[in-house]
Amino acid sequence: MADIRHIYADNAATTRMSKTAIEAMLPYMDKIYGNPSSLYSIGQDAKEALEEARQDVAALLGCSPKEIYFTSGGSEADNQAIRSAALFGAKKNKKHIISSKFEHHAVLHTLDKLAKEGFEITLLDVGPRGIVDPKLVADSIREDTALVTIMYANNEIGTIQPIRQIGAVCKEKGVIFHTDAVQAAGHISIDVKDQNIDMLSLSAHKFHGPKGCGVLYSRLGIPLINIIEGGAQERGKRGGTENVPAIMGMAAALKEACGNIQKNTEHLLPLRNRLIDGLNRISYSELNGDADSRLPGNVNFCFEGIEGESLLLLLDDKGISASSGSACTSGSLDPSHVLLAIGRPHEVAHGSLRLSLGEEATEEDIDYIIESVNDVVTYLRNMSPFWRDLTEGKRPHIFEE
């Protein structure tokens, strides 16, 4: 029996840690293990490393080290940014927040909680392309708008938002602008000042850093509230001893990823387009989101007549690791809120496939994925009563052949 090829195509869920990140972490697990809040030398050595990492991250984002706070990841950073901006606005009688319908649940669930606390939430449509229109943002801003929070790149369909234009609108209107950049950091060049970003969240494990470590950038002048109470760490805004090894790994991984953005993009774009072209040849299938304004490694398709969970399990049997949407909701039986937001009906939103390629992907991998997806989709359709109803004309097709 031939060995099964193994292809990891779920880099939007998490990435393999790079050797650079691992090597950066090791000294702080062994030799420089002191608590950075301690006054003795081994603690101060850790403190010095911590601040060097803060400077590195700040330089990569185009801001001051005083505007960088280390967190446990993107979800914590989202929570702290949104709640801080909301309560800052409430003190000025501004209790209106604008976001979009296809944000990550770390954003949407935080907004749900704020709605129960008396804030008014406007969730903007994103249209079939999965792009937020800056004019719609401008038209939705009111005198009592405290915050606009729009993700940089969607975690499921990979569409990249016009962040600079949205930021410019918010700056002109005097409204704080936050972006969840978890999927973008390390894959797209970011300059928070140039792009008019007031607050930004990122997570290390999306760009080959360790899990459980992230960053909140918050422009000077925006008062942060504490999500975690405790000691005076992170200038008193995030209690708990800093995870120095993870922070060092994150800073090293982000520096490496940002230095390779152009090279990785040039490698991934033709592979992504080859994959899109191949999957487009499967009958009654469609790409989700804009074909061009999307992350270089993201491909997301819907296929009529199948269930996404069965598709994933059978692809796994063929050695392909993929997903049907966000890893944070993989246990849910509900269709993706992202796909519903771009207008996909429930029956095809259930049959979605997200493939997120890494830098190690090859043309041979892409061709194997195309062949495997085609085989599995055909197999599942041949067993499906729903597909039989479609082919016999008892139900109308949603997609064109």
BADO-424737 format. One record per residue (C-alpha): residue number from 1; x, y, z negated; residue in one letter. Coordinates in Angstrom, 3 decimals, decimal comma, always signed. Each point is the difference from the previous one (the first is absolute). Example, Ala and Ser with C-alpha at 12.3 -4.5 7.8 and 13.67 -1.06 7.14 Angstrom:
<koltis>
{1; {+12,300; -4,500; -7,800}; 'a'}
{2; {+1,370; +3,440; +0,660}; 's'}
</koltis>
This chain:
<koltis>
{1; {+0,000; +0,000; +0,000}; 'm'}
{2; {+1,429; +3,374; +1,038}; 'a'}
{3; {+0,607; +2,631; -2,638}; 'd'}
{4; {-2,705; +2,659; -0,143}; 'i'}
{5; {+1,201; +3,481; +0,807}; 'r'}
{6; {-0,422; +2,413; -2,942}; 'h'}
{7; {-0,943; +3,585; +0,824}; 'i'}
{8; {-0,789; +2,551; -2,685}; 'y'}
{9; {-2,401; +2,542; +1,522}; 'a'}
{10; {-1,502; +1,587; -3,109}; 'd'}
{11; {+2,485; +2,756; -0,748}; 'n'}
{12; {-2,839; +2,429; -0,755}; 'a'}
{13; {-0,778; -2,171; -3,048}; 'a'}
{14; {+3,591; -0,166; -1,193}; 't'}
{15; {+3,505; -0,255; +1,397}; 't'}
{16; {+2,976; -2,207; -0,761}; 'r'}
{17; {+2,453; +1,830; -2,237}; 'm'}
{18; {+3,074; +1,119; +1,885}; 's'}
{19; {+3,499; -1,041; -1,040}; 'k'}
{20; {+0,758; +3,687; -0,444}; 't'}
{21; {-2,804; +0,360; -2,558}; 'a'}
{22; {+0,969; -3,176; -1,865}; 'i'}
{23; {+3,651; +1,020; -0,203}; 'e'}
{24; {-0,978; +3,448; -1,245}; 'a'}
{25; {-2,070; -1,556; -2,791}; 'm'}
{26; {+2,456; -2,593; -1,327}; 'l'}
{27; {+2,357; +2,266; -2,014}; 'p'}
{28; {-2,967; +1,400; -1,934}; 'y'}
{29; {-1,144; -3,478; -1,012}; 'm'}
{30; {+3,410; -1,000; -1,339}; 'd'}
{31; {+2,613; +2,656; -0,738}; 'k'}
{32; {-1,910; +3,296; -0,099}; 'i'}
{33; {-3,061; -1,291; -1,843}; 'y'}
{34; {-0,425; +2,803; -2,530}; 'g'}
{35; {-3,219; +1,874; -0,656}; 'n'}
{36; {+0,342; +3,331; +1,858}; 'p'}
{37; {-1,576; +1,808; -2,971}; 's'}
{38; {+2,849; -1,121; -2,305}; 's'}
{39; {+2,833; +2,346; -0,902}; 'l'}
{40; {+2,878; -2,500; +0,031}; 'y'}
{41; {+2,122; -0,475; +3,111}; 's'}
{42; {-1,654; -3,100; +1,492}; 'i'}
{43; {-3,380; +1,737; -0,232}; 'g'}
{44; {+1,357; +3,218; +1,457}; 'q'}
{45; {+1,579; -1,968; +2,857}; 'd'}
{46; {-3,470; -1,333; +0,806}; 'a'}
{47; {-1,417; +3,520; -0,310}; 'k'}
{48; {+2,579; +1,335; +2,437}; 'e'}
{49; {-0,868; -2,727; +2,506}; 'a'}
{50; {-3,707; +0,728; -0,431}; 'l'}
{51; {+0,513; +3,664; +0,850}; 'e'}
{52; {+2,181; -0,861; +2,987}; 'e'}
{53; {-2,825; -2,177; +1,304}; 'a'}
{54; {-2,439; +2,877; -0,557}; 'r'}
{55; {+2,256; +2,309; +2,013}; 'q'}
{56; {+0,260; -2,559; +2,811}; 'd'}
{57; {-3,769; -0,470; +0,231}; 'v'}
{58; {-0,583; +3,763; -0,126}; 'a'}
{59; {+2,493; +0,588; +2,823}; 'a'}
{60; {-1,706; -2,637; +2,149}; 'l'}
{61; {-3,424; +1,631; -0,521}; 'l'}
{62; {+1,245; +3,591; +0,328}; 'g'}
{63; {-0,800; +1,196; -3,515}; 'c'}
{64; {+1,598; +0,790; -3,363}; 's'}
{65; {+0,962; -2,775; -2,445}; 'p'}
{66; {-2,197; +1,813; -2,533}; 'k'}
{67; {-2,986; -0,902; +2,199}; 'e'}
{68; {+0,659; -3,767; -0,085}; 'i'}
{69; {-1,590; -2,298; -2,592}; 'y'}
{70; {+0,640; -3,742; -0,129}; 'f'}
{71; {-3,069; -2,211; -0,391}; 't'}
{72; {-0,950; -3,678; +0,121}; 's'}
{73; {-1,067; +0,321; +3,642}; 'g'}
{74; {-2,325; +1,713; +2,441}; 'g'}
{75; {-3,219; -0,703; -1,893}; 's'}
{76; {+1,216; +1,682; -3,178}; 'e'}
{77; {+1,362; +2,934; +1,991}; 'a'}
{78; {-3,332; +0,381; +1,837}; 'd'}
{79; {-1,895; -0,030; -3,277}; 'n'}
{80; {+2,235; +2,567; -1,656}; 'q'}
{81; {+0,040; +2,335; +3,004}; 'a'}
{82; {-3,745; -0,030; +0,581}; 'i'}
{83; {-1,034; +0,295; -3,633}; 'r'}
{84; {+2,545; +2,759; -0,618}; 's'}
{85; {-1,141; +2,069; +2,983}; 'a'}
{86; {-3,652; -0,581; -0,883}; 'a'}
{87; {+0,344; +1,160; -3,601}; 'l'}
{88; {+2,176; +2,939; +1,045}; 'f'}
{89; {-2,776; +1,036; +2,380}; 'g'}
{90; {-2,719; -0,535; -2,601}; 'a'}
{91; {+1,649; +2,577; -2,261}; 'k'}
{92; {-0,686; +2,507; +2,807}; 'k'}
{93; {-3,563; -1,288; +0,547}; 'n'}
{94; {+1,057; -1,939; +3,087}; 'k'}
{95; {-1,462; -3,502; -0,118}; 'k'}
{96; {-0,214; -0,967; +3,673}; 'h'}
{97; {+2,419; -2,545; +1,509}; 'i'}
{98; {+0,413; -0,985; +3,659}; 'i'}
{99; {+1,313; -3,374; +1,152}; 's'}
{100; {-0,723; -2,503; +2,762}; 's'}
{101; {-2,118; -3,138; +0,212}; 'k'}
{102; {+2,929; -2,320; +0,659}; 'f'}
{103; {+2,395; +0,883; -2,798}; 'e'}
{104; {+1,685; -2,637; -2,129}; 'h'}
{105; {-2,086; -1,144; -2,957}; 'h'}
{106; {+2,489; +1,609; -2,392}; 'a'}
{107; {-1,328; +3,290; +1,366}; 'v'}
{108; {-3,648; -0,930; +0,536}; 'l'}
{109; {-0,467; -1,587; -3,416}; 'h'}
{110; {+1,631; +2,994; -1,690}; 't'}
{111; {-2,411; +2,259; +1,874}; 'l'}
{112; {-2,929; -2,214; -1,049}; 'd'}
{113; {+1,004; +0,485; -3,618}; 'k'}
{114; {+0,308; +3,760; +0,443}; 'l'}
{115; {-3,462; +0,083; +1,596}; 'a'}
{116; {-1,384; -1,500; -3,223}; 'k'}
{117; {+1,754; +2,807; -1,872}; 'e'}
{118; {-1,818; +2,687; +1,965}; 'g'}
{119; {+2,213; +0,566; +3,041}; 'f'}
{120; {-1,531; +0,163; +3,475}; 'e'}
{121; {+1,759; -2,205; +2,540}; 'i'}
{122; {-0,128; +0,461; +3,775}; 't'}
{123; {+1,242; -2,995; +2,007}; 'l'}
{124; {+0,739; +0,975; +3,588}; 'l'}
{125; {-0,750; -2,163; +3,019}; 'd'}
{126; {+3,056; -1,278; +1,845}; 'v'}
{127; {-1,590; -0,912; +3,340}; 'g'}
{128; {+0,682; -3,116; +2,087}; 'p'}
{129; {+3,689; +0,909; +0,424}; 'r'}
{130; {+0,549; +0,106; -3,759}; 'g'}
{131; {+1,308; +3,570; +0,007}; 'i'}
{132; {-1,064; +2,804; -2,352}; 'v'}
{133; {-0,720; +3,211; +1,944}; 'd'}
{134; {+1,745; +3,031; -1,596}; 'p'}
{135; {-2,901; +2,190; +1,163}; 'k'}
{136; {-2,409; -2,204; -1,933}; 'l'}
{137; {+2,197; +0,489; -3,063}; 'v'}
{138; {-0,050; +3,771; +0,506}; 'a'}
{139; {-3,764; +0,059; +0,475}; 'd'}
{140; {-0,512; -2,052; -3,169}; 's'}
{141; {+2,086; +2,169; -2,321}; 'i'}
{142; {-2,103; +2,190; -2,287}; 'r'}
{143; {+0,670; +2,684; -2,581}; 'e'}
{144; {-0,170; -2,683; -2,713}; 'd'}
{145; {+2,255; -2,554; +1,738}; 't'}
{146; {+2,764; -1,080; -2,376}; 'a'}
{147; {+1,758; -2,657; +2,064}; 'l'}
{148; {+0,324; -1,624; +3,399}; 'v'}
{149; {+1,451; -3,533; -0,069}; 't'}
{150; {+0,588; -1,711; +3,357}; 'i'}
{151; {+2,299; -2,995; +0,474}; 'm'}
{152; {+3,033; +0,391; +2,268}; 'y'}
{153; {-0,464; -3,333; +1,803}; 'a'}
{154; {-2,817; -2,465; -0,484}; 'n'}
{155; {+0,961; -3,198; -1,773}; 'n'}
{156; {-2,210; -2,242; +2,160}; 'e'}
{157; {-0,159; +1,401; +3,515}; 'i'}
{158; {+3,243; +1,974; -0,166}; 'g'}
{159; {-1,296; +3,258; +1,466}; 't'}
{160; {+2,180; +3,023; -0,742}; 'i'}
{161; {-1,812; +3,136; -1,094}; 'q'}
{162; {+0,783; +3,593; +1,109}; 'p'}
{163; {+1,504; +0,768; -3,391}; 'i'}
{164; {+1,794; +3,223; +0,926}; 'r'}
{165; {-3,192; +1,510; +1,460}; 'q'}
{166; {-2,149; -1,096; -2,940}; 'i'}
{167; {+2,624; +1,370; -2,391}; 'g'}
{168; {+0,037; +3,316; +1,863}; 'a'}
{169; {-3,791; +0,265; -0,309}; 'v'}
{170; {+0,201; -0,652; -3,749}; 'c'}
{171; {+2,834; +2,492; -0,445}; 'k'}
{172; {-1,965; +2,689; +1,842}; 'e'}
{173; {-3,077; -0,675; -2,148}; 'k'}
{174; {+1,952; -0,194; -3,259}; 'g'}
{175; {-0,964; -3,633; -0,696}; 'v'}
{176; {+2,349; -2,660; -1,389}; 'i'}
{177; {+0,817; -2,696; +2,560}; 'f'}
{178; {+0,933; -3,531; -1,092}; 'h'}
{179; {+0,929; -2,842; +2,315}; 't'}
{180; {+0,312; -3,698; -0,768}; 'd'}
{181; {+3,157; -0,727; +1,994}; 'a'}
{182; {+0,463; -3,578; -1,205}; 'v'}
{183; {-0,095; -1,434; +3,547}; 'q'}
{184; {+1,924; +2,884; +1,548}; 'a'}
{185; {+3,026; +0,512; -2,256}; 'a'}
{186; {+3,103; -1,590; +1,484}; 'g'}
{187; {-1,737; -0,496; +3,349}; 'h'}
{188; {-0,801; +3,600; +1,003}; 'i'}
{189; {+2,085; +3,113; -0,660}; 's'}
{190; {-1,495; +2,025; -2,855}; 'i'}
{191; {+0,788; +3,565; -1,047}; 'd'}
{192; {-2,491; +1,157; -2,616}; 'v'}
{193; {+0,784; +3,695; +0,331}; 'k'}
{194; {-0,073; +0,045; +3,795}; 'd'}
{195; {-3,206; -2,035; +0,044}; 'q'}
{196; {-1,756; +2,117; -2,642}; 'n'}
{197; {-0,401; -2,952; -2,402}; 'i'}
{198; {-0,594; +0,934; -3,644}; 'd'}
{199; {-0,138; -3,520; -1,466}; 'm'}
{200; {+1,082; -3,361; +1,428}; 'l'}
{201; {-0,011; -3,629; -1,146}; 's'}
{202; {+2,273; -2,834; +1,121}; 'l'}
{203; {+0,825; -3,557; -1,024}; 's'}
{204; {+3,403; -1,681; +0,217}; 'a'}
{205; {-1,101; -3,458; +1,112}; 'h'}
{206; {-1,332; +1,316; +3,309}; 'k'}
{207; {+3,508; +0,881; +1,222}; 'f'}
{208; {+2,088; -2,928; -1,304}; 'h'}
{209; {+0,271; +1,209; -3,586}; 'g'}
{210; {-1,219; -1,763; -3,159}; 'p'}
{211; {-3,627; -0,412; -1,027}; 'k'}
{212; {-1,302; +1,954; -2,979}; 'g'}
{213; {+1,801; +3,239; +0,790}; 'c'}
{214; {-1,210; +3,160; +1,734}; 'g'}
{215; {+0,205; +3,766; +0,210}; 'v'}
{216; {-2,306; +2,941; -0,488}; 'l'}
{217; {+1,154; +3,229; +1,609}; 'y'}
{218; {-1,812; +2,970; -1,513}; 's'}
{219; {+0,779; +3,545; +1,087}; 'r'}
{220; {+1,200; +2,300; -2,760}; 'l'}
{221; {-2,922; +1,978; -1,372}; 'g'}
{222; {-2,505; -2,868; +0,011}; 'i'}
{223; {-0,466; -1,128; -3,619}; 'p'}
{224; {-0,053; -3,762; -0,359}; 'l'}
{225; {-2,141; -1,868; -2,490}; 'i'}
{226; {+1,281; -3,179; -1,605}; 'n'}
{227; {-1,414; -3,313; +1,164}; 'i'}
{228; {+2,314; -1,825; -2,416}; 'i'}
{229; {+0,587; +1,573; -3,412}; 'e'}
{230; {+3,167; -0,738; -1,902}; 'g'}
{231; {+3,428; +1,523; -0,291}; 'g'}
{232; {+1,607; +2,937; +1,756}; 'a'}
{233; {+1,133; -1,915; +3,080}; 'q'}
{234; {-0,483; +1,568; +3,453}; 'e'}
{235; {-0,050; +3,470; -1,529}; 'r'}
{236; {-2,807; -1,079; -2,307}; 'g'}
{237; {-2,368; -0,955; +2,821}; 'k'}
{238; {+0,385; -3,798; +0,080}; 'r'}
{239; {+0,641; -1,793; -3,277}; 'g'}
{240; {+2,011; -3,218; -0,137}; 'g'}
{241; {+3,641; -0,925; +0,477}; 't'}
{242; {+0,951; +0,460; +3,625}; 'e'}
{243; {+0,623; -3,145; +2,039}; 'n'}
{244; {+3,508; +1,037; +0,965}; 'v'}
{245; {+0,906; -3,106; +2,083}; 'p'}
{246; {-3,182; +0,304; +2,076}; 'a'}
{247; {+0,435; +3,744; +0,440}; 'i'}
{248; {+3,567; -0,478; +1,218}; 'm'}
{249; {-1,170; -2,687; +2,415}; 'g'}
{250; {-2,793; +2,238; +1,245}; 'm'}
{251; {+2,288; +2,978; +0,614}; 'a'}
{252; {+2,492; -2,169; +1,882}; 'a'}
{253; {-2,741; -1,650; +2,064}; 'a'}
{254; {-1,615; +3,332; +0,889}; 'l'}
{255; {+3,339; +1,489; +1,033}; 'k'}
{256; {+0,731; -3,008; +2,198}; 'e'}
{257; {-3,498; -0,051; +1,504}; 'a'}
{258; {-0,026; +3,721; +0,767}; 'c'}
{259; {+3,419; -0,290; +1,633}; 'g'}
{260; {-1,314; -2,732; +2,283}; 'n'}
{261; {-3,377; +1,491; +0,972}; 'i'}
{262; {+0,959; +0,801; +3,590}; 'q'}
{263; {+1,754; -3,330; +0,586}; 'k'}
{264; {-2,843; -2,015; -1,523}; 'n'}
{265; {-2,633; +1,935; +1,937}; 't'}
{266; {+1,803; -0,573; +3,282}; 'e'}
{267; {+0,162; -3,714; -0,799}; 'h'}
{268; {-3,583; -0,415; -1,224}; 'l'}
{269; {-1,983; +2,096; +2,489}; 'l'}
{270; {+0,506; -2,266; +3,034}; 'p'}
{271; {-0,671; -3,070; -2,157}; 'l'}
{272; {-3,182; +1,545; -1,390}; 'r'}
{273; {-1,208; +0,911; +3,475}; 'n'}
{274; {+0,860; -3,471; +1,313}; 'r'}
{275; {-2,095; -1,488; -2,812}; 'l'}
{276; {-2,920; +2,338; +0,688}; 'i'}
{277; {+0,086; -0,842; +3,704}; 'd'}
{278; {+0,047; -3,717; -0,749}; 'g'}
{279; {-2,875; +0,063; -2,479}; 'l'}
{280; {-2,017; +2,225; +2,314}; 'n'}
{281; {-0,070; -2,911; +2,452}; 'r'}
{282; {-2,085; -2,036; -2,444}; 'i'}
{283; {-3,637; +0,354; +1,047}; 's'}
{284; {-2,325; +2,091; -2,155}; 'y'}
{285; {+2,741; +1,529; -2,117}; 's'}
{286; {+0,888; +3,624; -0,689}; 'e'}
{287; {+2,827; +1,941; -1,599}; 'l'}
{288; {-1,037; +1,917; -3,106}; 'n'}
{289; {+1,117; +3,613; -0,149}; 'g'}
{290; {+1,833; +2,264; +2,387}; 'd'}
{291; {+2,358; -1,818; +2,360}; 'a'}
{292; {+2,780; +2,592; -0,213}; 'd'}
{293; {-0,249; +1,973; -3,247}; 's'}
{294; {+0,747; -2,971; -2,233}; 'r'}
{295; {+2,881; -1,439; -1,988}; 'l'}
{296; {+2,607; -1,615; +2,267}; 'p'}
{297; {-0,490; -3,455; -1,515}; 'g'}
{298; {-3,774; -0,068; -0,526}; 'n'}
{299; {-2,469; -1,998; +2,119}; 'v'}
{300; {-3,597; -0,522; -1,164}; 'n'}
{301; {-2,599; -1,873; +2,077}; 'f'}
{302; {-3,584; -1,163; -0,319}; 'c'}
{303; {-1,150; -3,198; +1,692}; 'f'}
{304; {-3,655; -0,808; +0,548}; 'e'}
{305; {-1,372; -3,274; -1,290}; 'g'}
{306; {+2,551; -0,864; -2,688}; 'i'}
{307; {+0,665; +0,517; -3,716}; 'e'}
{308; {+3,245; +1,702; -0,932}; 'g'}
{309; {+0,703; -2,322; -2,926}; 'e'}
{310; {-0,035; -3,109; +2,220}; 's'}
{311; {+2,204; +1,782; +2,523}; 'l'}
{312; {+2,583; +0,800; -2,686}; 'l'}
{313; {+0,081; -3,519; -1,418}; 'l'}
{314; {+0,470; -1,603; +3,414}; 'l'}
{315; {+2,702; +2,505; +0,937}; 'l'}
{316; {+1,735; -0,854; -3,257}; 'd'}
{317; {-0,020; -3,645; +1,107}; 'd'}
{318; {+1,892; +1,182; +3,072}; 'k'}
{319; {+2,536; +1,852; -2,172}; 'g'}
{320; {-1,374; +3,526; +0,477}; 'i'}
{321; {-0,632; +2,171; -3,054}; 's'}
{322; {-2,609; +2,669; +0,770}; 'a'}
{323; {-3,021; +1,631; -1,635}; 's'}
{324; {-3,491; +1,193; +0,778}; 's'}
{325; {+0,380; +3,339; -1,779}; 'g'}
{326; {+1,392; +1,473; -3,189}; 's'}
{327; {+1,815; -2,416; -2,310}; 'a'}
{328; {-1,723; +1,770; -2,904}; 'c'}
{329; {-3,403; -1,273; +1,152}; 't'}
{330; {+0,982; -3,369; +1,474}; 's'}
{331; {-2,188; -1,835; -2,524}; 'g'}
{332; {-3,129; +1,883; +1,034}; 's'}
{333; {-2,608; -1,529; +2,316}; 'l'}
{334; {-1,231; +3,434; +1,061}; 'd'}
{335; {+1,018; +1,312; +3,430}; 'p'}
{336; {+2,747; +2,600; +0,078}; 's'}
{337; {-1,221; +3,499; -0,893}; 'h'}
{338; {+2,633; +1,285; +2,433}; 'v'}
{339; {-1,515; -1,874; +2,928}; 'l'}
{340; {-3,513; +1,037; -0,984}; 'l'}
{341; {+1,237; +3,612; -0,145}; 'a'}
{342; {+1,148; -0,130; +3,645}; 'i'}
{343; {-3,360; -1,412; +1,044}; 'g'}
{344; {+0,588; -3,744; +0,154}; 'r'}
{345; {-3,188; -1,993; -0,772}; 'p'}
{346; {+0,104; -2,428; -2,911}; 'h'}
{347; {+0,036; -3,077; +2,225}; 'e'}
{348; {+3,258; +0,953; +1,735}; 'v'}
{349; {+1,571; +1,757; -2,998}; 'a'}
{350; {+0,082; -3,457; -1,609}; 'h'}
{351; {+2,077; -1,303; +2,923}; 'g'}
{352; {+2,967; +2,336; -0,307}; 's'}
{353; {+3,725; -0,680; +0,072}; 'l'}
{354; {+2,787; +2,328; -1,156}; 'r'}
{355; {+3,519; -0,715; +1,190}; 'l'}
{356; {+2,692; +2,305; -1,378}; 's'}
{357; {+3,413; -0,652; +1,504}; 'l'}
{358; {+3,371; +0,382; -1,667}; 'g'}
{359; {+3,354; +0,988; +1,414}; 'e'}
{360; {+0,993; -3,660; +0,403}; 'e'}
{361; {-2,806; -0,709; +2,522}; 'a'}
{362; {+1,012; -1,258; +3,453}; 't'}
{363; {-1,683; -0,390; +3,384}; 'e'}
{364; {-0,101; -3,746; -0,612}; 'e'}
{365; {-1,897; +0,642; -3,254}; 'd'}
{366; {-2,500; +2,210; +1,812}; 'i'}
{367; {-0,633; -2,560; +2,726}; 'd'}
{368; {-0,473; -2,734; -2,612}; 'y'}
{369; {-2,482; +2,170; -1,918}; 'i'}
{370; {-1,990; +0,730; +3,173}; 'i'}
{371; {-0,119; -3,682; +0,923}; 'e'}
{372; {-0,944; -1,039; -3,538}; 's'}
{373; {-2,739; +2,596; -0,448}; 'v'}
{374; {-1,491; -0,945; +3,361}; 'n'}
{375; {+0,013; -3,704; -0,944}; 'd'}
{376; {-1,542; +0,606; -3,438}; 'v'}
{377; {-2,675; +2,412; +1,273}; 'v'}
{378; {-0,984; -2,531; +2,703}; 't'}
{379; {-0,107; -2,826; -2,555}; 'y'}
{380; {-2,155; +1,963; -2,448}; 'l'}
{381; {-2,385; +1,195; +2,686}; 'r'}
{382; {-0,519; -3,532; +1,250}; 'n'}
{383; {-1,216; -0,958; -3,480}; 'm'}
{384; {-2,138; +3,097; -0,610}; 's'}
{385; {-3,824; -0,062; +0,368}; 'p'}
{386; {+0,134; +3,801; +0,080}; 'f'}
{387; {+2,375; -0,103; +2,986}; 'w'}
{388; {-2,244; -2,525; +1,735}; 'r'}
{389; {-2,930; +2,406; -0,396}; 'd'}
{390; {+2,133; +2,727; +1,577}; 'l'}
{391; {+1,067; -2,099; +2,962}; 't'}
{392; {-3,557; -1,250; +0,583}; 'e'}
{393; {-1,351; +3,545; -0,007}; 'g'}
{394; {-2,040; -0,412; -3,182}; 'k'}
{395; {+1,954; +2,877; -1,541}; 'r'}
{396; {+1,553; +2,996; +1,791}; 'p'}
{397; {+3,766; +0,384; +0,121}; 'h'}
{398; {+1,416; +3,040; -1,770}; 'i'}
{399; {+3,259; +0,152; +1,957}; 'f'}
{400; {+0,553; -0,182; +3,737}; 'e'}
{401; {+1,638; -3,132; +1,386}; 'e'}
</koltis>
